[in-house]
């Protein structure tokens, strides 16, 4: 594990982070609250592997990995994981969390500007979970991923679903948009990828999100709107949420439910 990163012009990475991440402290708090939901992240990893027909890759880049909640799962499913984030606060947590952990490398990186450095790491898969919705030019970032991956490399993306769910929770989370399945497929194909699978995920999460973001209009991130007891209940209920998706998989595109809190997509670089 070795942190590194190069400045963008005369502007260092911490200065870039301060400009691009105005609510860094709030997002860190949300990620820390989500750290206990390991069954959820395992669900995402298992779904990604099911769509891929096997492991995503041997050397996986987790782009915008936060404090490593998904890295913790992926390090048991890949030979090496490159944990990349721009936030210096997130990177500090990553360094402590994975200190001495074999197969995990931490890198502070601006994904918009350091494509060549990441390409040199020779990853064969990129995962990007709940990042694109924060990026003004999401197509440019997807094209960066295409530039990082070799031919045949795998991209797995997860984003918030359905613009009709967009509300106060999204604004508090610095989301610029939510995506339909078709929106995401079109975007990824425009970036030069061949989409192999795309579907909705977590139908059970739609109702609570609609209530908090569109009806009650809670001005906080989704995870911050739950107390500790409710988060423990969610953790115990992940198996039931998965069962709901399986039971409704006949009704939606790509073998998933007809709607969901997220869209997941698997693609290959030709």
Phi and psi in degrees as a GROMACS rama.xvg file:
@    title "Ramachandran Plot"
@    xaxis  label "Phi"
@    yaxis  label "Psi"
@TYPE xy
-147.129  114.637  UNK-2
-73.2566  140.313  UNK-3
-157.955  -178.911  UNK-4
154.879  148.177  UNK-5
-111.853  145.168  UNK-6
-64.1164  155.648  UNK-7
-97.1274  101.698  UNK-8
63.917  -131.128  UNK-9
-88.4675  -0.0466183  UNK-10
-101.762  120.035  UNK-11
-72.1512  165.811  UNK-12
-62.5151  -36.9488  UNK-13
-64.7136  -35.0661  UNK-14
-71.082  -38.3396  UNK-15
-60.8975  -43.3606  UNK-16
-62.1715  -42.3343  UNK-17
-62.1489  -34.0515  UNK-18
-76.816  -40.549  UNK-19
-88.8428  -21.0163  UNK-20
-122.886  72.3911  UNK-21
-67.9288  -20.1008  UNK-22
-117.078  43.9013  UNK-23
-57.8641  -42.8276  UNK-24
-62.9734  -44.3123  UNK-25
-64.5739  -40.005  UNK-26
-68.567  -36.9217  UNK-27
-61.504  -43.6418  UNK-28
-61.2038  -39.8481  UNK-29
-65.3009  -42.588  UNK-30
-63.9101  -38.3085  UNK-31
-65.3934  -35.5129  UNK-32
-68.2352  -31.9284  UNK-33
-80.2773  -11.3129  UNK-34
-61.1598  -27.9083  UNK-35
-80.0362  -4.92291  UNK-36
-93.4018  50.2536  UNK-37
-56.4831  -38.058  UNK-38
-60.236  -30.4031  UNK-39
-67.4569  -46.6145  UNK-40
-66.7077  -33.5279  UNK-41
-65.9116  -37.7522  UNK-42
-58.4644  -46.5043  UNK-43
-60.5818  -45.4402  UNK-44
-63.885  -42.8262  UNK-45
-68.2707  -34.8797  UNK-46
-66.3268  -42.7603  UNK-47
-59.3647  -44.1913  UNK-48
-68.939  -33.7641  UNK-49
-65.6282  -42.3169  UNK-50
-65.1984  -32.5756  UNK-51
-85.5923  -16.2218  UNK-52
75.7683  23.6052  UNK-53
153.142  -173.786  UNK-54
-54.4766  147.42  UNK-55
-67.3416  -34.9157  UNK-56
174.405  174.32  UNK-57
-92.0968  -27.8475  UNK-58
-128.064  106.47  UNK-59
-112.431  132.166  UNK-60
-97.8504  120.495  UNK-61
-97.1952  102.6  UNK-62
-87.5731  116.473  UNK-63
73.0187  52.3354  UNK-64
-80.1766  -3.05803  UNK-65
65.9486  -127.529  UNK-66
-101.465  13.2411  UNK-67
91.6471  22.2468  UNK-68
-62.4414  -38.0251  UNK-69
-82.5974  -30.2277  UNK-70
-57.6647  -40.0802  UNK-71
-58.6032  -35.8277  UNK-72
-77.5267  -45.1805  UNK-73
-68.8899  -25.2444  UNK-74
-66.2256  -18.0632  UNK-75
-92.1627  -1.7  UNK-76
-123.516  2.24903  UNK-77
-143.984  157.504  UNK-78
-68.6738  -40.1165  UNK-79
-141.073  143.781  UNK-80
-127.181  126.401  UNK-81
-99.1069  109.354  UNK-82
-93.4406  110.575  UNK-83
-118.585  130.963  UNK-84
-153.514  154.511  UNK-85
-87.3404  -34.8446  UNK-86
-64.5037  122.728  UNK-87
-64.1994  -30.1372  UNK-88
-68.9587  -42.4242  UNK-89
-63.9974  -42.805  UNK-90
-62.6534  -37.6553  UNK-91
-62.2203  -40.8164  UNK-92
-65.9965  -42.8143  UNK-93
-59.5416  -42.4597  UNK-94
-62.3459  -41.5768  UNK-95
-70.3377  -42.3692  UNK-96
-65.8073  -37.9965  UNK-97
-111.902  17.1248  UNK-98
-59.7786  124.999  UNK-99
77.9071  2.96655  UNK-100
-85.314  117.517  UNK-101
-67.2532  136.021  UNK-102
90.9846  0.886604  UNK-103
-119.081  124.94  UNK-104
-118.131  133.051  UNK-105
-104.392  134.667  UNK-106
-140.737  124.642  UNK-107
-84.3007  119.291  UNK-108
-145.867  142.72  UNK-109
-91.7483  106.947  UNK-110
-60.5368  -26.3754  UNK-111
-71.8387  -22.1851  UNK-112
-124.33  -10.5064  UNK-113
-120.932  43.4385  UNK-114
-60.4696  -43.659  UNK-115
-64.2942  -40.52  UNK-116
-62.2434  -41.1481  UNK-117
-72.431  -35.5391  UNK-118
-60.3561  -36.8556  UNK-119
-65.0027  -16.8942  UNK-120
-77.9018  -10.5671  UNK-121
55.6338  49.8811  UNK-122
-77.8997  153.801  UNK-123
-111.491  1.57753  UNK-124
-152.522  144.279  UNK-125
-121.773  130.533  UNK-126
-113.992  139.91  UNK-127
-140.062  99.6799  UNK-128
-107.139  117.421  UNK-129
55.8895  47.5391  UNK-130
-119.997  -44.2962  UNK-131
-55.9833  -33.4703  UNK-132
-67.7172  -13.1823  UNK-133
-92.1636  -10.2735  UNK-134
-101.156  125.927  UNK-135
-59.1475  -51.188  UNK-136
-103.893  79.0064  UNK-137
-67.6047  -29.9737  UNK-138
-64.3037  -39.7756  UNK-139
-62.5384  -41.0567  UNK-140
-65.6  -42.223  UNK-141
-61.5655  -38.2755  UNK-142
-65.9974  -33.299  UNK-143
-61.8249  -41.1805  UNK-144
-62.0904  -40.1066  UNK-145
-61.9363  -34.1186  UNK-146
-74.1665  -26.7193  UNK-147
-78.2127  -37.964  UNK-148
-82.3339  147.751  UNK-149
-79.4189  165.083  UNK-150
-53.645  133.96  UNK-151
88.461  -6.58082  UNK-152
-67.607  156.305  UNK-153
-109.331  138.419  UNK-154
-119.339  129.348  UNK-155
-122.312  125.374  UNK-156
-124.812  141.13  UNK-157
-132.346  131.608  UNK-158
-140.332  161.587  UNK-159
-65.1366  144.181  UNK-160
-104.922  149.692  UNK-161
71.1827  109.622  UNK-162
-62.8164  -25.2574  UNK-163
-69.8083  -10.1481  UNK-164
-89.6735  -9.92311  UNK-165
-62.309  128.99  UNK-166
-163.484  -150.419  UNK-167
-63.6181  -34.4748  UNK-168
-66.611  -38.7721  UNK-169
-63.6741  -43.1419  UNK-170
-62.5497  -41.198  UNK-171
-67.08  -24.9543  UNK-172
-93.001  4.52322  UNK-173
62.1102  33.449  UNK-174
-79.4828  136.954  UNK-175
-92.9407  -22.2433  UNK-176
-166.544  166.786  UNK-177
-120.976  164.501  UNK-178
-122.615  140.953  UNK-179
-82.4604  165.939  UNK-180
-58.0607  -44.7179  UNK-181
-63.9403  -40.9515  UNK-182
-54.7082  -48.7572  UNK-183
-68.8226  -42.629  UNK-184
-58.4542  -45.937  UNK-185
-61.3716  -44.0945  UNK-186
-62.5741  -46.5189  UNK-187
-67.8145  -38.5828  UNK-188
-66.4614  -38.0993  UNK-189
-61.5775  -28.7726  UNK-190
-79.5506  -4.61122  UNK-191
104.972  9.13072  UNK-192
-94.9113  157.923  UNK-193
-101.293  113.182  UNK-194
-77.5275  127.785  UNK-195
-102.347  -29.0536  UNK-196
-161.045  145.143  UNK-197
-155.585  135.413  UNK-198
-159.367  164.097  UNK-199
-82.7485  159.629  UNK-200
-142.442  139.798  UNK-201
72.0516  64.2599  UNK-202
-59.6111  -37.3718  UNK-203
-62.785  -22.6349  UNK-204
-82.0752  -10.8672  UNK-205
-66.6645  -46.843  UNK-206
-60.0306  -52.8267  UNK-207
-58.5951  -37.8618  UNK-208
-67.8179  -43.3692  UNK-209
-58.8084  -42.5099  UNK-210
-62.3672  -49.6794  UNK-211
-74.1533  -36.8166  UNK-212
-93.7966  -34.3896  UNK-213
-105.17  -30.0899  UNK-214
-100.014  -58.492  UNK-215
-76.9085  -23.8687  UNK-216
55.4543  52.5626  UNK-217
-66.0221  130.205  UNK-218
-93.2151  52.5717  UNK-219
-145.435  164.673  UNK-220
-63.4105  159.635  UNK-221
-61.1011  -46.3577  UNK-222
-64.573  -34.3293  UNK-223
-71.5864  -14.5534  UNK-224
-82.7645  -3.77563  UNK-225
-107.956  141.657  UNK-226
-84.0102  175.321  UNK-227
-62.323  -38.4259  UNK-228
-63.1925  -41.9152  UNK-229
-67.1003  -37.4214  UNK-230
-64.0799  -38.075  UNK-231
-64.5084  -38.3301  UNK-232
-65.0758  -41.8556  UNK-233
-60.289  -43.8651  UNK-234
-59.4653  -42.8693  UNK-235
-69.9868  -21.725  UNK-236
-96.8479  -0.196584  UNK-237
-57.7517  -39.3806  UNK-238
-58.9552  -39.7426  UNK-239
-68.3762  -38.4216  UNK-240
-62.4698  -40.5642  UNK-241
-63.237  -39.8654  UNK-242
-63.9237  -37.4466  UNK-243
-61.1074  -43.9572  UNK-244
-63.2583  -41.0955  UNK-245
-64.3275  -41.6757  UNK-246
-67.6832  -25.5272  UNK-247
-107.137  8.32392  UNK-248
-63.0026  -22.1113  UNK-249
-71.0036  -19.7309  UNK-250
-94.6701  -14.5168  UNK-251
-115.879  167.18  UNK-252
-70.5606  144.676  UNK-253
73.2508  13.4284  UNK-254
85.1416  10.7538  UNK-255
-108.596  -176.793  UNK-256
-67.9555  165.229  UNK-257
-68.0945  -28.3105  UNK-258
-139.261  167.275  UNK-259
-166.99  166.117  UNK-260
-72.4404  -24.8904  UNK-261
-132.599  160.163  UNK-262
-111.934  134.823  UNK-263
-118.493  147.339  UNK-264
-145.986  140.455  UNK-265
-121.925  132.499  UNK-266
-142.613  163.22  UNK-267
-124.221  141.439  UNK-268
-81.7852  120.326  UNK-269
